[in-house]
Amino acid sequence: MMGDMGILRAARSWSGPPLALQIVGLLLGGLIVSQLVTLFLTLVWRPAPQARDGLTKIARASTGSRGTPGKARPLQPAVRLG
């Protein structure tokens, strides 16, 4: 029974880092883990590259030829969001 009291007293004398330091450590650890997960997911599941127009299609459209069938104006400005 006396041996248990010594263990409890030793455990209470060293209580670890202050609470504020523990909270900051948990926040920093969470940020690092979330960045690593984001990096991993970006490397594994890359989004498909967007299709781009070739130079021949752009050259045909700039000379007035119909680059894409069915459009009235081949070089109509388009606004993209994002």
All heavy atoms as a GROMACS GRO file, in nm:
protein
  603
    1MET      N    1   0.082  -0.119   0.000
    1MET     CA    2   0.000   0.000   0.000
    1MET      C    3   0.087   0.126   0.000
    1MET      O    4   0.051   0.223  -0.063
    1MET     CB    5  -0.091  -0.001   0.121
    1MET     CG    6  -0.191   0.107   0.119
    1MET     SD    7  -0.343   0.030   0.167
    1MET     CE    8  -0.457   0.152   0.133
    2MET      N    9   0.199   0.122   0.072
    2MET     CA   10   0.287   0.237   0.074
    2MET      C   11   0.354   0.259  -0.062
    2MET      O   12   0.383   0.370  -0.099
    2MET     CB   13   0.394   0.220   0.182
    2MET     CG   14   0.345   0.251   0.317
    2MET     SD   15   0.300   0.424   0.320
    2MET     CE   16   0.292   0.450   0.492
    3GLY      N   17   0.376   0.152  -0.136
    3GLY     CA   18   0.437   0.164  -0.267
    3GLY      C   19   0.347   0.238  -0.366
    3GLY      O   20   0.392   0.315  -0.449
    4ASP      N   21   0.216   0.216  -0.352
    4ASP     CA   22   0.121   0.284  -0.439
    4ASP      C   23   0.118   0.434  -0.414
    4ASP      O   24   0.102   0.514  -0.505
    4ASP     CB   25  -0.020   0.226  -0.419
    4ASP     CG   26  -0.031   0.082  -0.467
    4ASP    OD1   27   0.054   0.043  -0.551
    4ASP    OD2   28  -0.122   0.010  -0.422
    5MET      N   29   0.134   0.475  -0.287
    5MET     CA   30   0.133   0.617  -0.254
    5MET      C   31   0.253   0.689  -0.317
    5MET      O   32   0.242   0.802  -0.362
    5MET     CB   33   0.135   0.636  -0.102
    5MET     CG   34   0.007   0.594  -0.034
    5MET     SD   35  -0.131   0.696  -0.084
    5MET     CE   36  -0.096   0.842   0.010
    6GLY      N   37   0.366   0.621  -0.320
    6GLY     CA   38   0.485   0.681  -0.381
    6GLY      C   39   0.467   0.701  -0.530
    6GLY      O   40   0.510   0.802  -0.587
    7ILE      N   41   0.402   0.606  -0.596
    7ILE     CA   42   0.378   0.617  -0.740
    7ILE      C   43   0.280   0.731  -0.770
    7ILE      O   44   0.300   0.810  -0.860
    7ILE     CB   45   0.326   0.484  -0.796
    7ILE    CG1   46   0.435   0.378  -0.789
    7ILE    CG2   47   0.278   0.500  -0.939
    7ILE    CD1   48   0.389   0.239  -0.826
    8LEU      N   49   0.175   0.739  -0.689
    8LEU     CA   50   0.077   0.846  -0.708
    8LEU      C   51   0.139   0.983  -0.683
    8LEU      O   52   0.112   1.079  -0.757
    8LEU     CB   53  -0.044   0.826  -0.617
    8LEU     CG   54  -0.138   0.711  -0.653
    8LEU    CD1   55  -0.247   0.696  -0.547
    8LEU    CD2   56  -0.200   0.734  -0.789
    9ARG      N   57   0.220   0.994  -0.580
    9ARG     CA   58   0.285   1.121  -0.550
    9ARG      C   59   0.380   1.161  -0.663
    9ARG      O   60   0.386   1.277  -0.703
    9ARG     CB   61   0.359   1.112  -0.417
    9ARG     CG   62   0.409   1.245  -0.369
    9ARG     CD   63   0.469   1.238  -0.230
    9ARG     NE   64   0.365   1.200  -0.133
    9ARG     CZ   65   0.384   1.116  -0.033
    9ARG    NH1   66   0.502   1.059  -0.016
    9ARG    NH2   67   0.289   1.086   0.052
   10ALA      N   68   0.452   1.065  -0.720
   10ALA     CA   69   0.544   1.094  -0.830
   10ALA      C   70   0.468   1.134  -0.955
   10ALA      O   71   0.510   1.222  -1.030
   10ALA     CB   72   0.632   0.973  -0.857
   11ALA      N   73   0.353   1.072  -0.979
   11ALA     CA   74   0.273   1.106  -1.096
   11ALA      C   75   0.214   1.245  -1.083
   11ALA      O   76   0.202   1.318  -1.181
   11ALA     CB   77   0.163   1.003  -1.116
   12ARG      N   78   0.174   1.284  -0.962
   12ARG     CA   79   0.116   1.416  -0.942
   12ARG      C   80   0.221   1.526  -0.945
   12ARG      O   81   0.193   1.639  -0.979
   12ARG     CB   82   0.042   1.421  -0.809
   12ARG     CG   83  -0.087   1.346  -0.813
   12ARG     CD   84  -0.162   1.363  -0.684
   12ARG     NE   85  -0.280   1.277  -0.683
   12ARG     CZ   86  -0.353   1.253  -0.578
   12ARG    NH1   87  -0.320   1.307  -0.461
   12ARG    NH2   88  -0.458   1.175  -0.585
   13SER      N   89   0.344   1.496  -0.907
   13SER     CA   90   0.447   1.599  -0.906
   13SER      C   91   0.486   1.641  -1.048
   13SER      O   92   0.522   1.754  -1.071
   13SER     CB   93   0.570   1.551  -0.830
   13SER     OG   94   0.632   1.444  -0.899
   14TRP      N   95   0.478   1.550  -1.142
   14TRP     CA   96   0.506   1.586  -1.281
   14TRP      C   97   0.375   1.577  -1.357
   14TRP      O   98   0.327   1.470  -1.392
   14TRP     CB   99   0.608   1.492  -1.344
   14TRP     CG  100   0.650   1.539  -1.478
   14TRP    CD1  101   0.740   1.636  -1.506
   14TRP    CD2  102   0.601   1.493  -1.605
   14TRP    NE1  103   0.752   1.653  -1.640
   14TRP    CE2  104   0.667   1.566  -1.705
   14TRP    CE3  105   0.509   1.398  -1.643
   14TRP    CZ2  106   0.644   1.548  -1.840
   14TRP    CZ3  107   0.485   1.380  -1.778
   14TRP    CH2  108   0.552   1.454  -1.875
   15SER      N  109   0.313   1.691  -1.384
   15SER     CA  110   0.182   1.692  -1.448
   15SER      C  111   0.191   1.719  -1.597
   15SER      O  112   0.089   1.729  -1.663
   15SER     CB  113   0.092   1.795  -1.380
   15SER     OG  114   0.147   1.924  -1.394
   16GLY      N  115   0.308   1.735  -1.651
   16GLY     CA  116   0.324   1.758  -1.794
   16GLY      C  117   0.326   1.906  -1.827
   16GLY      O  118   0.328   1.992  -1.740
   17PRO      N  119   0.326   1.936  -1.955
   17PRO     CA  120   0.330   2.076  -1.998
   17PRO      C  121   0.200   2.149  -1.962
   17PRO      O  122   0.097   2.085  -1.939
   17PRO     CB  123   0.350   2.068  -2.149
   17PRO     CG  124   0.310   1.930  -2.187
   17PRO     CD  125   0.328   1.844  -2.067
   18PRO      N  126   0.203   2.280  -1.958
   18PRO     CA  127   0.082   2.356  -1.925
   18PRO      C  128  -0.029   2.330  -2.029
   18PRO      O  129  -0.003   2.290  -2.143
   18PRO     CB  130   0.127   2.501  -1.931
   18PRO     CG  131   0.274   2.498  -1.925
   18PRO     CD  132   0.318   2.365  -1.976
   19LEU      N  133  -0.151   2.356  -1.988
   19LEU     CA  134  -0.267   2.329  -2.073
   19LEU      C  135  -0.261   2.409  -2.203
   19LEU      O  136  -0.294   2.357  -2.310
   19LEU     CB  137  -0.395   2.360  -1.996
   19LEU     CG  138  -0.526   2.331  -2.069
   19LEU    CD1  139  -0.534   2.183  -2.106
   19LEU    CD2  140  -0.645   2.371  -1.984
   20ALA      N  141  -0.219   2.535  -2.195
   20ALA     CA  142  -0.211   2.618  -2.316
   20ALA      C  143  -0.113   2.558  -2.417
   20ALA      O  144  -0.139   2.555  -2.538
   20ALA     CB  145  -0.169   2.760  -2.280
   21LEU      N  146  -0.001   2.506  -2.369
   21LEU     CA  147   0.098   2.445  -2.458
   21LEU      C  148   0.042   2.316  -2.519
   21LEU      O  149   0.068   2.286  -2.636
   21LEU     CB  150   0.227   2.417  -2.380
   21LEU     CG  151   0.346   2.370  -2.462
   21LEU    CD1  152   0.385   2.478  -2.563
   21LEU    CD2  153   0.462   2.341  -2.371
   22GLN      N  154  -0.034   2.241  -2.442
   22GLN     CA  155  -0.096   2.120  -2.496
   22GLN      C  156  -0.196   2.154  -2.606
   22GLN      O  157  -0.201   2.088  -2.710
   22GLN     CB  158  -0.166   2.044  -2.384
   22GLN     CG  159  -0.073   1.983  -2.283
   22GLN     CD  160  -0.148   1.914  -2.171
   22GLN    OE1  161  -0.267   1.889  -2.181
   22GLN    NE2  162  -0.078   1.882  -2.063
   23ILE      N  163  -0.275   2.260  -2.586
   23ILE     CA  164  -0.374   2.300  -2.687
   23ILE      C  165  -0.305   2.346  -2.813
   23ILE      O  166  -0.344   2.309  -2.925
   23ILE     CB  167  -0.466   2.409  -2.629
   23ILE    CG1  168  -0.555   2.350  -2.519
   23ILE    CG2  169  -0.551   2.473  -2.738
   23ILE    CD1  170  -0.636   2.453  -2.443
   24VAL      N  171  -0.200   2.428  -2.800
   24VAL     CA  172  -0.126   2.475  -2.917
   24VAL      C  173  -0.063   2.357  -2.991
   24VAL      O  174  -0.065   2.350  -3.114
   24VAL     CB  175  -0.020   2.579  -2.876
   24VAL    CG1  176   0.075   2.610  -2.990
   24VAL    CG2  177  -0.088   2.706  -2.828
   25GLY      N  178  -0.010   2.262  -2.917
   25GLY     CA  179   0.048   2.142  -2.980
   25GLY      C  180  -0.055   2.062  -3.057
   25GLY      O  181  -0.028   2.015  -3.167
   26LEU      N  182  -0.174   2.047  -3.000
   26LEU     CA  183  -0.280   1.975  -3.070
   26LEU      C  184  -0.324   2.049  -3.196
   26LEU      O  185  -0.349   1.987  -3.300
   26LEU     CB  186  -0.399   1.952  -2.977
   26LEU     CG  187  -0.380   1.845  -2.870
   26LEU    CD1  188  -0.498   1.845  -2.774
   26LEU    CD2  189  -0.364   1.709  -2.935
   27LEU      N  190  -0.336   2.182  -3.188
   27LEU     CA  191  -0.374   2.260  -3.306
   27LEU      C  192  -0.269   2.249  -3.416
   27LEU      O  193  -0.303   2.229  -3.533
   27LEU     CB  194  -0.397   2.406  -3.268
   27LEU     CG  195  -0.522   2.436  -3.187
   27LEU    CD1  196  -0.524   2.580  -3.142
   27LEU    CD2  197  -0.646   2.405  -3.270
   28LEU      N  198  -0.143   2.263  -3.380
   28LEU     CA  199  -0.037   2.251  -3.481
   28LEU      C  200  -0.031   2.110  -3.540
   28LEU      O  201  -0.011   2.094  -3.661
   28LEU     CB  202   0.098   2.289  -3.420
   28LEU     CG  203   0.119   2.438  -3.392
   28LEU    CD1  204   0.252   2.460  -3.322
   28LEU    CD2  205   0.111   2.517  -3.521
   29GLY      N  206  -0.047   2.011  -3.455
   29GLY     CA  207  -0.048   1.873  -3.504
   29GLY      C  208  -0.164   1.850  -3.601
   29GLY      O  209  -0.148   1.785  -3.704
   30GLY      N  210  -0.282   1.904  -3.569
   30GLY     CA  211  -0.397   1.891  -3.658
   30GLY      C  212  -0.374   1.959  -3.792
   30GLY      O  213  -0.412   1.908  -3.898
   31LEU      N  214  -0.310   2.077  -3.789
   31LEU     CA  215  -0.281   2.146  -3.915
   31LEU      C  216  -0.182   2.068  -4.001
   31LEU      O  217  -0.198   2.058  -4.123
   31LEU     CB  218  -0.224   2.286  -3.886
   31LEU     CG  219  -0.325   2.390  -3.837
   31LEU    CD1  220  -0.252   2.517  -3.797
   31LEU    CD2  221  -0.426   2.419  -3.946
   32ILE      N  222  -0.081   2.013  -3.938
   32ILE     CA  223   0.019   1.936  -4.014
   32ILE      C  224  -0.044   1.811  -4.074
   32ILE      O  225  -0.022   1.778  -4.191
   32ILE     CB  226   0.139   1.902  -3.923
   32ILE    CG1  227   0.216   2.030  -3.890
   32ILE    CG2  228   0.229   1.799  -3.988
   32ILE    CD1  229   0.322   2.013  -3.784
   33VAL      N  230  -0.126   1.742  -3.996
   33VAL     CA  231  -0.192   1.621  -4.047
   33VAL      C  232  -0.287   1.656  -4.162
   33VAL      O  233  -0.290   1.587  -4.264
   33VAL     CB  234  -0.267   1.548  -3.934
   33VAL    CG1  235  -0.359   1.442  -3.988
   33VAL    CG2  236  -0.167   1.488  -3.837
   34SER      N  237  -0.361   1.765  -4.150
   34SER     CA  238  -0.454   1.802  -4.257
   34SER      C  239  -0.379   1.840  -4.384
   34SER      O  240  -0.423   1.808  -4.495
   34SER     CB  241  -0.546   1.916  -4.213
   34SER     OG  242  -0.472   2.033  -4.190
   35GLN      N  243  -0.265   1.906  -4.372
   35GLN     CA  244  -0.185   1.939  -4.490
   35GLN      C  245  -0.130   1.814  -4.556
   35GLN      O  246  -0.128   1.804  -4.680
   35GLN     CB  247  -0.070   2.033  -4.452
   35GLN     CG  248  -0.114   2.171  -4.414
   35GLN     CD  249  -0.175   2.246  -4.531
   35GLN    OE1  250  -0.125   2.240  -4.642
   35GLN    NE2  251  -0.284   2.314  -4.505
   36LEU      N  252  -0.086   1.718  -4.477
   36LEU     CA  253  -0.034   1.593  -4.534
   36LEU      C  254  -0.145   1.514  -4.604
   36LEU      O  255  -0.122   1.456  -4.711
   36LEU     CB  256   0.033   1.509  -4.426
   36LEU     CG  257   0.164   1.565  -4.371
   36LEU    CD1  258   0.213   1.481  -4.254
   36LEU    CD2  259   0.268   1.572  -4.480
   37VAL      N  260  -0.264   1.512  -4.546
   37VAL     CA  261  -0.376   1.442  -4.609
   37VAL      C  262  -0.414   1.510  -4.740
   37VAL      O  263  -0.438   1.444  -4.841
   37VAL     CB  264  -0.497   1.436  -4.513
   37VAL    CG1  265  -0.624   1.392  -4.585
   37VAL    CG2  266  -0.467   1.342  -4.398
   38THR      N  267  -0.415   1.644  -4.740
   38THR     CA  268  -0.446   1.717  -4.863
   38THR      C  269  -0.342   1.689  -4.971
   38THR      O  270  -0.376   1.667  -5.088
   38THR     CB  271  -0.452   1.868  -4.834
   38THR    OG1  272  -0.550   1.891  -4.734
   38THR    CG2  273  -0.487   1.946  -4.959
   39LEU      N  274  -0.215   1.688  -4.934
   39LEU     CA  275  -0.108   1.657  -5.030
   39LEU      C  276  -0.124   1.516  -5.085
   39LEU      O  277  -0.115   1.494  -5.207
   39LEU     CB  278   0.028   1.673  -4.964
   39LEU     CG  279   0.149   1.634  -5.049
   39LEU    CD1  280   0.163   1.730  -5.166
   39LEU    CD2  281   0.274   1.632  -4.965
   40PHE      N  282  -0.152   1.421  -4.999
   40PHE     CA  283  -0.169   1.282  -5.043
   40PHE      C  284  -0.287   1.269  -5.138
   40PHE      O  285  -0.276   1.205  -5.243
   40PHE     CB  286  -0.189   1.192  -4.921
   40PHE     CG  287  -0.222   1.050  -4.956
   40PHE    CD1  288  -0.125   0.965  -5.006
   40PHE    CD2  289  -0.351   1.002  -4.942
   40PHE    CE1  290  -0.155   0.834  -5.040
   40PHE    CE2  291  -0.383   0.872  -4.975
   40PHE     CZ  292  -0.285   0.788  -5.024
   41LEU      N  293  -0.400   1.329  -5.103
   41LEU     CA  294  -0.518   1.320  -5.189
   41LEU      C  295  -0.496   1.389  -5.323
   41LEU      O  296  -0.544   1.344  -5.427
   41LEU     CB  297  -0.641   1.377  -5.119
   41LEU     CG  298  -0.691   1.296  -5.000
   41LEU    CD1  299  -0.807   1.368  -4.933
   41LEU    CD2  300  -0.731   1.157  -5.041
   42THR      N  301  -0.422   1.500  -5.322
   42THR     CA  302  -0.392   1.570  -5.447
   42THR      C  303  -0.303   1.485  -5.537
   42THR      O  304  -0.320   1.483  -5.659
   42THR     CB  305  -0.324   1.704  -5.418
   42THR    OG1  306  -0.410   1.780  -5.333
   42THR    CG2  307  -0.299   1.782  -5.545
   43LEU      N  308  -0.208   1.414  -5.478
   43LEU     CA  309  -0.119   1.331  -5.558
   43LEU      C  310  -0.188   1.205  -5.609
   43LEU      O  311  -0.158   1.158  -5.718
   43LEU     CB  312   0.005   1.294  -5.476
   43LEU     CG  313   0.100   1.408  -5.444
   43LEU    CD1  314   0.212   1.359  -5.354
   43LEU    CD2  315   0.156   1.472  -5.569
   44VAL      N  316  -0.280   1.151  -5.532
   44VAL     CA  317  -0.346   1.026  -5.570
   44VAL      C  318  -0.461   1.051  -5.667
   44VAL      O  319  -0.471   0.988  -5.772
   44VAL     CB  320  -0.396   0.951  -5.444
   44VAL    CG1  321  -0.484   0.834  -5.482
   44VAL    CG2  322  -0.278   0.903  -5.363
   45TRP      N  323  -0.548   1.144  -5.634
   45TRP     CA  324  -0.666   1.172  -5.718
   45TRP      C  325  -0.655   1.308  -5.782
   45TRP      O  326  -0.722   1.403  -5.742
   45TRP     CB  327  -0.794   1.166  -5.634
   45TRP     CG  328  -0.834   1.030  -5.594
   45TRP    CD1  329  -0.857   0.925  -5.676
   45TRP    CD2  330  -0.856   0.982  -5.462
   45TRP    NE1  331  -0.891   0.814  -5.604
   45TRP    CE2  332  -0.892   0.846  -5.472
   45TRP    CE3  333  -0.850   1.040  -5.338
   45TRP    CZ2  334  -0.921   0.770  -5.361
   45TRP    CZ3  335  -0.878   0.963  -5.227
   45TRP    CH2  336  -0.913   0.830  -5.240
   46ARG      N  337  -0.571   1.317  -5.883
   46ARG     CA  338  -0.556   1.444  -5.954
   46ARG      C  339  -0.678   1.469  -6.041
   46ARG      O  340  -0.732   1.377  -6.103
   46ARG     CB  341  -0.434   1.440  -6.046
   46ARG     CG  342  -0.307   1.450  -5.970
   46ARG     CD  343  -0.192   1.463  -6.063
   46ARG     NE  344  -0.073   1.478  -5.982
   46ARG     CZ  345   0.027   1.554  -6.014
   46ARG    NH1  346   0.024   1.619  -6.127
   46ARG    NH2  347   0.130   1.565  -5.936
   47PRO      N  348  -0.723   1.594  -6.048
   47PRO     CA  349  -0.834   1.624  -6.140
   47PRO      C  350  -0.787   1.612  -6.285
   47PRO      O  351  -0.669   1.633  -6.317
   47PRO     CB  352  -0.871   1.768  -6.104
   47PRO     CG  353  -0.753   1.824  -6.034
   47PRO     CD  354  -0.681   1.709  -5.972
   48ALA      N  355  -0.879   1.578  -6.372
   48ALA     CA  356  -0.845   1.564  -6.513
   48ALA      C  357  -0.809   1.701  -6.571
   48ALA      O  358  -0.872   1.802  -6.537
   48ALA     CB  359  -0.963   1.505  -6.589
   49PRO      N  360  -0.709   1.708  -6.658
   49PRO     CA  361  -0.673   1.836  -6.717
   49PRO      C  362  -0.784   1.886  -6.810
   49PRO      O  363  -0.854   1.806  -6.874
   49PRO     CB  364  -0.545   1.807  -6.795
   49PRO     CG  365  -0.544   1.660  -6.815
   49PRO     CD  366  -0.622   1.600  -6.703
   50GLN      N  367  -0.801   2.016  -6.815
   50GLN     CA  368  -0.904   2.074  -6.901
   50GLN      C  369  -0.861   2.065  -7.047
   50GLN      O  370  -0.744   2.079  -7.080
   50GLN     CB  371  -0.928   2.220  -6.863
   50GLN     CG  372  -0.986   2.237  -6.726
   50GLN     CD  373  -1.011   2.384  -6.693
   50GLN    OE1  374  -0.971   2.471  -6.767
   50GLN    NE2  375  -1.077   2.407  -6.582
   51ALA      N  376  -0.960   2.043  -7.131
   51ALA     CA  377  -0.932   2.036  -7.274
   51ALA      C  378  -0.896   2.175  -7.326
   51ALA      O  379  -0.959   2.274  -7.288
   51ALA     CB  380  -1.052   1.981  -7.347
   52ARG      N  381  -0.796   2.182  -7.412
   52ARG     CA  382  -0.754   2.310  -7.468
   52ARG      C  383  -0.764   2.302  -7.620
   52ARG      O  384  -0.748   2.196  -7.679
   52ARG     CB  385  -0.611   2.342  -7.427
   52ARG     CG  386  -0.598   2.358  -7.278
   52ARG     CD  387  -0.459   2.399  -7.241
   52ARG     NE  388  -0.453   2.412  -7.096
   52ARG     CZ  389  -0.398   2.515  -7.036
   52ARG    NH1  390  -0.345   2.610  -7.106
   52ARG    NH2  391  -0.396   2.521  -6.906
   53ASP      N  392  -0.788   2.417  -7.680
   53ASP     CA  393  -0.798   2.423  -7.825
   53ASP      C  394  -0.658   2.418  -7.885
   53ASP      O  395  -0.562   2.475  -7.832
   53ASP     CB  396  -0.866   2.553  -7.869
   53ASP     CG  397  -1.011   2.558  -7.825
   53ASP    OD1  398  -1.072   2.450  -7.816
   53ASP    OD2  399  -1.063   2.668  -7.801
   54GLY      N  400  -0.647   2.348  -7.996
   54GLY     CA  401  -0.519   2.339  -8.065
   54GLY      C  402  -0.493   2.465  -8.147
   54GLY      O  403  -0.582   2.546  -8.174
   55LEU      N  404  -0.368   2.482  -8.189
   55LEU     CA  405  -0.332   2.601  -8.266
   55LEU      C  406  -0.401   2.603  -8.403
   55LEU      O  407  -0.433   2.710  -8.454
   55LEU     CB  408  -0.181   2.608  -8.284
   55LEU     CG  409  -0.102   2.644  -8.157
   55LEU    CD1  410   0.048   2.640  -8.187
   55LEU    CD2  411  -0.142   2.781  -8.108
   56THR      N  412  -0.426   2.487  -8.462
   56THR     CA  413  -0.491   2.487  -8.594
   56THR      C  414  -0.635   2.536  -8.582
   56THR      O  415  -0.683   2.609  -8.668
   56THR     CB  416  -0.489   2.345  -8.654
   56THR    OG1  417  -0.548   2.254  -8.561
   56THR    CG2  418  -0.347   2.301  -8.684
   57LYS      N  419  -0.703   2.498  -8.477
   57LYS     CA  420  -0.840   2.544  -8.458
   57LYS      C  421  -0.844   2.695  -8.432
   57LYS      O  422  -0.930   2.765  -8.484
   57LYS     CB  423  -0.902   2.468  -8.339
   57LYS     CG  424  -1.047   2.498  -8.318
   57LYS     CD  425  -1.102   2.412  -8.205
   57LYS     CE  426  -1.248   2.442  -8.180
   57LYS     NZ  427  -1.302   2.362  -8.070
   58ILE      N  428  -0.749   2.745  -8.355
   58ILE     CA  429  -0.742   2.889  -8.329
   58ILE      C  430  -0.709   2.964  -8.456
   58ILE      O  431  -0.768   3.070  -8.486
   58ILE     CB  432  -0.640   2.918  -8.218
   58ILE    CG1  433  -0.687   2.857  -8.086
   58ILE    CG2  434  -0.616   3.067  -8.201
   58ILE    CD1  435  -0.585   2.860  -7.976
   59ALA      N  436  -0.618   2.911  -8.538
   59ALA     CA  437  -0.581   2.977  -8.664
   59ALA      C  438  -0.699   2.980  -8.760
   59ALA      O  439  -0.724   3.081  -8.827
   59ALA     CB  440  -0.462   2.905  -8.727
   60ARG      N  441  -0.774   2.870  -8.768
   60ARG     CA  442  -0.893   2.868  -8.856
   60ARG      C  443  -0.997   2.969  -8.808
   60ARG      O  444  -1.058   3.038  -8.888
   60ARG     CB  445  -0.954   2.729  -8.859
   60ARG     CG  446  -0.892   2.641  -8.966
   60ARG     CD  447  -0.969   2.512  -8.979
   60ARG     NE  448  -0.905   2.417  -8.888
   60ARG     CZ  449  -0.967   2.328  -8.815
   60ARG    NH1  450  -1.097   2.317  -8.820
   60ARG    NH2  451  -0.902   2.248  -8.735
   61ALA      N  452  -1.015   2.980  -8.678
   61ALA     CA  453  -1.114   3.073  -8.624
   61ALA      C  454  -1.071   3.217  -8.646
   61ALA      O  455  -1.154   3.303  -8.674
   61ALA     CB  456  -1.135   3.046  -8.476
   62SER      N  457  -0.942   3.246  -8.637
   62SER     CA  458  -0.896   3.384  -8.654
   62SER      C  459  -0.900   3.428  -8.800
   62SER      O  460  -0.911   3.547  -8.828
   62SER     CB  461  -0.755   3.401  -8.598
   62SER     OG  462  -0.665   3.322  -8.672
   63THR      N  463  -0.893   3.335  -8.894
   63THR     CA  464  -0.901   3.372  -9.035
   63THR      C  465  -1.044   3.379  -9.084
   63THR      O  466  -1.069   3.420  -9.196
   63THR     CB  467  -0.824   3.271  -9.122
   63THR    OG1  468  -0.879   3.142  -9.102
   63THR    CG2  469  -0.676   3.272  -9.088
   64GLY      N  470  -1.139   3.342  -9.003
   64GLY     CA  471  -1.279   3.352  -9.041
   64GLY      C  472  -1.340   3.219  -9.080
   64GLY      O  473  -1.459   3.211  -9.106
   65SER      N  474  -1.261   3.115  -9.084
   65SER     CA  475  -1.316   2.983  -9.114
   65SER      C  476  -1.396   2.934  -8.995
   65SER      O  477  -1.376   2.976  -8.881
   65SER     CB  478  -1.203   2.883  -9.142
   65SER     OG  479  -1.123   2.929  -9.247
   66ARG      N  480  -1.485   2.845  -9.020
   66ARG     CA  481  -1.565   2.790  -8.911
   66ARG      C  482  -1.482   2.687  -8.835
   66ARG      O  483  -1.454   2.579  -8.885
   66ARG     CB  484  -1.691   2.724  -8.966
   66ARG     CG  485  -1.788   2.828  -9.014
   66ARG     CD  486  -1.919   2.789  -8.968
   66ARG     NE  487  -1.994   2.910  -8.936
   66ARG     CZ  488  -2.111   2.904  -8.884
   66ARG    NH1  489  -2.164   2.790  -8.857
   66ARG    NH2  490  -2.177   3.013  -8.858
   67GLY      N  491  -1.444   2.722  -8.711
   67GLY     CA  492  -1.364   2.630  -8.630
   67GLY      C  493  -1.450   2.522  -8.568
   67GLY      O  494  -1.412   2.406  -8.562
   68THR      N  495  -1.567   2.560  -8.522
   68THR     CA  496  -1.658   2.464  -8.462
   68THR      C  497  -1.792   2.474  -8.534
   68THR      O  498  -1.848   2.584  -8.546
   68THR     CB  499  -1.678   2.494  -8.312
   68THR    OG1  500  -1.720   2.629  -8.297
   68THR    CG2  501  -1.551   2.472  -8.235
   69PRO      N  502  -1.843   2.366  -8.583
   69PRO     CA  503  -1.968   2.372  -8.656
   69PRO      C  504  -2.086   2.408  -8.566
   69PRO      O  505  -2.092   2.367  -8.451
   69PRO     CB  506  -1.985   2.230  -8.712
   69PRO     CG  507  -1.897   2.145  -8.628
   69PRO     CD  508  -1.788   2.233  -8.576
   70GLY      N  509  -2.175   2.491  -8.620
   70GLY     CA  510  -2.296   2.525  -8.548
   70GLY      C  511  -2.289   2.655  -8.470
   70GLY      O  512  -2.388   2.700  -8.414
   71LYS      N  513  -2.175   2.722  -8.464
   71LYS     CA  514  -2.163   2.848  -8.393
   71LYS      C  515  -2.167   2.963  -8.493
   71LYS      O  516  -2.108   2.956  -8.600
   71LYS     CB  517  -2.034   2.855  -8.313
   71LYS     CG  518  -2.035   2.773  -8.188
   71LYS     CD  519  -1.921   2.813  -8.100
   71LYS     CE  520  -1.937   2.746  -7.965
   71LYS     NZ  521  -1.836   2.787  -7.873
   72ALA      N  522  -2.236   3.070  -8.455
   72ALA     CA  523  -2.249   3.184  -8.545
   72ALA      C  524  -2.119   3.265  -8.550
   72ALA      O  525  -2.074   3.303  -8.656
   72ALA     CB  526  -2.363   3.273  -8.499
   73ARG      N  527  -2.058   3.290  -8.437
   73ARG     CA  528  -1.933   3.366  -8.430
   73ARG      C  529  -1.822   3.274  -8.379
   73ARG      O  530  -1.827   3.229  -8.266
   73ARG     CB  531  -1.950   3.484  -8.335
   73ARG     CG  532  -2.042   3.590  -8.386
   73ARG     CD  533  -2.055   3.704  -8.288
   73ARG     NE  534  -1.923   3.760  -8.259
   73ARG     CZ  535  -1.901   3.847  -8.162
   73ARG    NH1  536  -1.999   3.885  -8.086
   73ARG    NH2  537  -1.782   3.894  -8.141
   74PRO      N  538  -1.720   3.250  -8.459
   74PRO     CA  539  -1.615   3.159  -8.415
   74PRO      C  540  -1.531   3.214  -8.299
   74PRO      O  541  -1.483   3.138  -8.217
   74PRO     CB  542  -1.530   3.137  -8.538
   74PRO     CG  543  -1.565   3.244  -8.633
   74PRO     CD  544  -1.700   3.295  -8.596
   75LEU      N  545  -1.513   3.345  -8.289
   75LEU     CA  546  -1.430   3.403  -8.182
   75LEU      C  547  -1.518   3.487  -8.089
   75LEU      O  548  -1.496   3.606  -8.071
   75LEU     CB  549  -1.318   3.487  -8.239
   75LEU     CG  550  -1.205   3.410  -8.306
   75LEU    CD1  551  -1.101   3.504  -8.364
   75LEU    CD2  552  -1.139   3.316  -8.209
   76GLN      N  553  -1.616   3.427  -8.030
   76GLN     CA  554  -1.703   3.497  -7.938
   76GLN      C  555  -1.640   3.495  -7.799
   76GLN      O  556  -1.602   3.389  -7.751
   76GLN     CB  557  -1.840   3.430  -7.934
   76GLN     CG  558  -1.940   3.505  -7.853
   76GLN     CD  559  -2.079   3.445  -7.867
   76GLN    OE1  560  -2.095   3.342  -7.932
   76GLN    NE2  561  -2.177   3.506  -7.806
   77PRO      N  562  -1.630   3.612  -7.735
   77PRO     CA  563  -1.569   3.613  -7.601
   77PRO      C  564  -1.655   3.537  -7.500
   77PRO      O  565  -1.776   3.543  -7.504
   77PRO     CB  566  -1.562   3.761  -7.564
   77PRO     CG  567  -1.637   3.835  -7.666
   77PRO     CD  568  -1.669   3.745  -7.778
   78ALA      N  569  -1.588   3.466  -7.412
   78ALA     CA  570  -1.658   3.388  -7.310
   78ALA      C  571  -1.604   3.429  -7.174
   78ALA      O  572  -1.484   3.449  -7.157
   78ALA     CB  573  -1.637   3.240  -7.332
   79VAL      N  574  -1.693   3.440  -7.076
   79VAL     CA  575  -1.654   3.475  -6.940
   79VAL      C  576  -1.660   3.348  -6.856
   79VAL      O  577  -1.761   3.280  -6.853
   79VAL     CB  578  -1.746   3.583  -6.882
   79VAL    CG1  579  -1.709   3.613  -6.737
   79VAL    CG2  580  -1.743   3.708  -6.966
   80ARG      N  581  -1.549   3.317  -6.790
   80ARG     CA  582  -1.544   3.199  -6.704
   80ARG      C  583  -1.534   3.246  -6.559
   80ARG      O  584  -1.459   3.334  -6.525
   80ARG     CB  585  -1.422   3.114  -6.734
   80ARG     CG  586  -1.432   3.040  -6.863
   80ARG     CD  587  -1.316   2.946  -6.874
   80ARG     NE  588  -1.325   2.870  -6.997
   80ARG     CZ  589  -1.232   2.787  -7.036
   80ARG    NH1  590  -1.124   2.770  -6.964
   80ARG    NH2  591  -1.248   2.720  -7.148
   81LEU      N  592  -1.609   3.181  -6.474
   81LEU     CA  593  -1.602   3.209  -6.332
   81LEU      C  594  -1.500   3.117  -6.268
   81LEU      O  595  -1.493   3.000  -6.297
   81LEU     CB  596  -1.740   3.187  -6.266
   81LEU     CG  597  -1.852   3.276  -6.317
   81LEU    CD1  598  -1.983   3.238  -6.251
   81LEU    CD2  599  -1.820   3.422  -6.292
   82GLY      N  600  -1.424   3.173  -6.176
   82GLY     CA  601  -1.331   3.089  -6.103
   82GLY      C  602  -1.197   3.107  -6.154
   82GLY      O  603  -1.095   3.077  -6.147
   0.00000   0.00000   0.00000
